Amino acid sequence: MIENERKRLLEQQSWLRKWKSIIDDLPPLPQSPWKEKSLRQHIPTKFPKLMKVGAVDGGLLQEELRGFDLALTRAVVPIFKGVGREVEVEYYPEFSPKPTIQFFPSFPMRQDFSKVSTLLRLKMEYRMAKEAIKEYRLKILYIDGSIYPLKSDLPMEKSNNQYISDLEIEVKETYLQLIDTAIANETVLVGVVKDSRSRDLAFHLAETIVQWLKDGHINKDWIKGYRKVITQILDVDLASIILSQAERVAWFQIPTPFWMPLSPRIEFMATYIKTIVDDVPLRVETLVPQNHEWFDLHLDYALAGLYLMGQHGLGTAVPSIIIEADERAKLKTELIDAVVEQIAVMLGMPVEYLKKRRFFTWNLD
């Protein structure tokens, strides 16, 4: 088994190296799903010194207690003025905001509790991002993660749980308000996905190769064995081979969530960028408003910011503003322990009983 895997990886690496050597001789990419003609593009490096950019991330802690469930959420937006060595940093709503504490009757399934907690975190992130854009007139707002809620967070099927169903609607409304606020303030929204497991890029590239073959635009010997490689590779691994530092792949279209309104029309697209040598590329997603002249320039600034903020020497491609957002939003487990202890005192019962310790009994009389 190990020998077979070793053989497969060697074949994969050999094909990818060959592919990289001919990549500049490939035909132009078709207009759909690609947004540019060449597969490899340079990352812009020009960034206005006084431009303010923000990044949002959320923190979440949850605890199943006797008779009810408890969730703590918060979101923080660090704001960088400039991206150089003397960057000025502010925080919205503050450096270390107090978390929001919410109680729920015990859900019949743990999945429901986890779903509610995730939706609460997303709602908090989108609300803080919207308010920060207004407060600081940001031109770039990075989101730690995908540009929009995942299908697992907002599935097509309506939840049977009324509380979850209502919360899903609130998350959608808050997200759409964020988009409206961003467009009104000429702000580019950019999702930064670390360690993506997507295969969108590989899928689109495989389809493009088939089209090139049908049209006679490519030599069959160039891409011999491509199906075996591309159907078994993640986008980040593919992009790692074909990209050099300060390069990205062409923008390609990604699906628009089914619940998005048809008007005004919003498209979503993604790319992979390689900002440093010794880490895998980052997946970068954005939404494209129609007929807005400012968008292309601000998107170039957003890519330049990701590249420049990745040159921090920490051995990771994750930009410094995303690292800062993650650190500020993170909630320590000691915090929820302290909250549970306070609740136990207010209820007049031992913490062990409240936490449903299996072998702890307590007389209610």
ZIVEN-V441592 format. One record per backbone hydrogen bond with DSSP energy under -0.5 kcal/mol. CO is the residue of the C=O (numbers start at 0). NH is the residue of the N-H. E is the energy in kcal/mol with one decimal. If there is no record, write none. Layout:
CO NH E
CO NH E
This chain:
0 4 -2.1
1 5 -2.4
2 6 -2.2
3 7 -2.3
4 8 -2.4
5 9 -2.1
6 10 -2.3
7 11 -2.3
8 12 -2.7
9 13 -2.3
10 14 -2.3
11 15 -2.4
12 16 -2.2
13 17 -1.8
14 18 -2.5
15 19 -2.4
16 20 -1.5
17 21 -0.9
18 21 -0.8
18 22 -0.6
19 22 -0.7
21 24 -1.8
22 25 -1.1
29 33 -0.6
32 252 -2.5
36 28 -2.7
38 249 -1.6
40 247 -2.9
47 50 -1.1
50 81 -2.2
51 138 -1.4
51 139 -0.7
52 79 -2.8
53 141 -3.1
54 77 -0.9
55 143 -2.1
56 75 -2.0
58 73 -1.6
60 71 -3.1
62 64 -0.6
62 69 -2.6
64 66 -0.7
64 67 -0.6
66 105 -0.9
67 64 -2.0
68 103 -2.2
69 62 -2.6
70 101 -2.5
71 60 -2.2
72 99 -3.3
73 58 -3.2
75 56 -1.4
75 77 -0.5
76 91 -1.9
77 54 -1.3
77 79 -0.5
78 89 -2.2
79 52 -2.5
79 81 -0.8
80 87 -1.4
83 86 -0.9
87 80 -2.6
89 78 -3.4
91 76 -3.0
93 96 -0.6
99 72 -2.0
99 101 -0.5
101 70 -2.4
103 68 -3.2
108 111 -0.7
108 112 -1.3
109 113 -2.6
110 114 -2.5
111 115 -2.5
112 116 -2.4
113 117 -2.2
114 118 -2.4
115 119 -2.4
116 120 -2.0
117 121 -2.5
118 122 -2.6
119 123 -2.1
120 124 -2.5
121 125 -2.7
122 126 -2.1
123 127 -2.5
124 128 -2.5
125 129 -2.3
126 130 -2.3
127 131 -2.5
128 132 -2.1
129 133 -1.7
130 134 -2.7
131 135 -2.6
132 136 -1.3
132 137 -0.6
138 187 -2.5
139 53 -2.3
140 189 -2.4
141 55 -2.6
142 144 -1.2
142 191 -2.8
149 152 -0.9
149 153 -2.2
159 161 -0.6
160 164 -2.7
161 165 -2.6
162 166 -2.1
163 167 -2.4
164 168 -1.6
165 169 -1.9
166 170 -2.3
167 171 -2.2
168 172 -2.5
169 173 -2.5
170 174 -2.4
171 175 -2.5
172 176 -2.0
173 177 -1.9
174 178 -2.0
175 179 -2.3
176 180 -2.5
177 181 -2.5
178 182 -2.6
179 183 -2.3
180 184 -1.5
181 186 -3.3
182 185 -1.3
186 188 -0.5
187 140 -2.6
188 286 -0.8
189 142 -3.2
190 192 -0.6
190 284 -2.6
191 144 -1.7
191 193 -0.6
192 282 -1.9
197 234 -2.5
198 202 -2.5
199 203 -2.7
200 204 -2.4
201 205 -2.2
202 206 -2.1
203 207 -2.2
204 208 -2.3
205 209 -1.9
206 210 -1.9
207 211 -2.6
208 212 -2.3
209 213 -2.3
210 214 -2.1
211 215 -0.6
211 216 -2.6
211 217 -0.6
212 215 -0.8
218 221 -1.3
218 222 -0.8
219 222 -0.6
220 223 -0.6
222 225 -2.0
224 228 -1.1
225 229 -3.1
226 230 -1.9
228 231 -1.4
229 232 -1.0
233 237 -2.2
234 238 -3.3
235 239 -1.8
236 240 -1.1
237 240 -0.5
237 241 -1.9
238 242 -1.9
243 246 -1.3
245 42 -2.6
246 273 -2.8
247 40 -3.2
250 34 -2.8
250 35 -0.5
251 269 -2.8
253 267 -0.6
256 259 -1.8
264 289 -0.8
266 287 -3.7
267 253 -2.3
268 285 -2.4
269 251 -2.4
270 283 -2.8
271 248 -1.8
272 274 -0.7
272 281 -2.4
273 245 -2.5
273 246 -0.8
275 278 -0.6
281 272 -2.3
281 283 -0.5
282 192 -3.0
283 270 -2.3
284 190 -2.7
285 268 -2.3
286 288 -0.7
287 266 -1.7
288 291 -0.5
291 294 -1.3
292 296 -0.5
293 297 -2.1
294 298 -2.5
295 299 -2.0
296 300 -2.0
297 301 -2.0
298 302 -2.2
299 303 -2.5
300 304 -2.6
301 305 -1.9
302 306 -2.1
303 307 -2.9
304 308 -2.7
306 309 -1.0
307 310 -1.3
308 319 -2.2
309 311 -0.7
318 321 -0.8
318 322 -2.0
319 323 -2.4
320 324 -2.0
321 325 -2.4
322 326 -2.2
323 327 -2.4
324 328 -2.0
325 329 -1.5
331 334 -1.7
331 335 -0.7
332 336 -1.7
333 337 -1.9
334 338 -2.0
335 339 -2.5
336 340 -2.1
337 341 -2.0
338 342 -2.3
339 343 -2.5
340 344 -2.0
341 345 -2.2
342 346 -2.3
343 347 -1.1
343 348 -2.3
349 353 -1.9
350 354 -2.3
351 356 -2.2
352 355 -1.5
353 65 -2.5
356 359 -1.5
358 360 -0.6
361 363 -0.6
